[in-house]
Structure formats: structure tokens, C-alpha cells
Amino acid sequence: MTDNRQTHENMRPLLEEAAKKLGVTPETLAGQISSGDIGNVLKKLPADQQNKLTKTLADKTACKKLLETPQAQALMRKLSGK
């Protein structure tokens, strides 16, 4: 079984890099992700990336493929506390 602390430590660099690119603190980004309030995050993305993400989330097959990636699985475990 994966140690939650280890998963959190593995996710920290990803969270920090994403926050840096979005111009927010890692804590702010983590809070927005945890609360499901990603609207503010999306607004900070360039238009082409907003479109790609929106299309991916709207496409059931693409969304399923994205959610099956190891990175998405780790993020979901972190957010669910498992």
C-alpha cells in the first residue's frame, strides 16, 4: 500500500510547478483543486490550453484516458485522502 505522505511528497513538485505557471501559490492551487473550484485556474491558462482542457473534459473517452494515467491516479488518491 502506498504511504499517503510519500504520495503527497511526490505530488508537491507537480503542484509547485503548476502553481508557478498559473501565477498562484501552491497552497491556493491545492485549495482550489480540493474544493473543485477550478474555474479560476482555467481563467489563468492561455486560450489554447483552456480549449484543450475543456474539450478533453467534455469528451468521455479522452477524459477516461486522462483519468487512467498514473499522475491522475496519484492526484485522486491524494485528494481523497487514500
C-alpha positions as CSV (number, residue, x, y, z in Angstrom):
1,M,0.0,0.0,0.0
2,T,1.3,3.5,-0.8
3,D,2.2,5.8,2.1
4,N,0.0,8.9,1.9
5,R,3.0,11.1,3.0
6,Q,5.1,9.7,0.1
7,T,2.3,10.4,-2.4
8,H,2.0,13.9,-1.0
9,E,5.7,14.4,-1.3
10,N,5.7,13.1,-4.9
11,M,2.9,15.5,-5.8
12,R,4.5,18.6,-4.3
13,P,6.8,19.3,-7.2
14,L,4.0,19.0,-9.7
15,L,1.8,21.3,-7.6
16,E,4.6,23.8,-7.2
17,E,5.3,23.9,-11.0
18,A,1.6,24.2,-11.9
19,A,1.1,27.0,-9.4
20,K,4.2,28.8,-10.7
21,K,2.9,28.6,-14.3
22,L,-0.5,29.8,-13.2
23,G,0.8,32.6,-11.0
24,V,-0.7,31.4,-7.7
25,T,0.8,29.9,-4.6
26,P,0.8,26.1,-4.3
27,E,-1.5,26.4,-1.3
28,T,-4.0,28.4,-3.3
29,L,-3.9,26.0,-6.2
30,A,-4.3,23.0,-3.8
31,G,-7.2,24.6,-2.1
32,Q,-9.0,25.3,-5.4
33,I,-8.4,21.7,-6.6
34,S,-9.6,20.3,-3.3
35,S,-12.8,22.4,-3.4
36,G,-13.5,21.7,-7.0
37,D,-13.3,25.4,-7.9
38,I,-11.1,25.1,-11.0
39,G,-12.8,27.9,-12.8
40,N,-10.2,30.4,-11.5
41,V,-7.4,28.1,-12.5
42,L,-8.8,27.7,-16.0
43,K,-9.0,31.5,-16.5
44,K,-5.3,31.8,-16.0
45,L,-4.4,29.3,-18.7
46,P,-3.7,30.5,-22.2
47,A,-6.8,30.3,-24.5
48,D,-5.4,27.3,-26.5
49,Q,-4.8,25.3,-23.3
50,Q,-8.3,26.3,-21.9
51,N,-9.8,24.9,-25.1
52,K,-7.8,21.7,-25.0
53,L,-8.7,21.0,-21.4
54,T,-12.4,21.9,-21.9
55,K,-12.5,19.6,-25.0
56,T,-10.8,16.8,-23.1
57,L,-13.1,17.1,-20.1
58,A,-16.2,17.1,-22.4
59,D,-15.0,14.0,-24.3
60,K,-15.9,11.0,-22.3
61,T,-13.3,8.7,-23.9
62,A,-10.5,11.3,-23.6
63,C,-11.4,12.1,-20.0
64,K,-11.4,8.4,-19.1
65,K,-7.9,8.0,-20.8
66,L,-6.7,11.1,-18.8
67,L,-8.0,9.7,-15.5
68,E,-6.3,6.4,-16.1
69,T,-2.8,8.0,-16.2
70,P,-0.6,7.3,-13.1
71,Q,-0.4,11.1,-12.5
72,A,-4.2,11.4,-12.3
73,Q,-4.5,8.3,-10.2
74,A,-1.9,9.8,-7.7
75,L,-3.7,13.1,-7.6
76,M,-7.1,11.4,-7.0
77,R,-5.6,9.4,-4.2
78,K,-4.1,12.5,-2.6
79,L,-7.4,14.4,-2.9
80,S,-9.4,11.6,-1.5
81,G,-7.0,11.0,1.4
82,K,-6.4,7.4,0.5
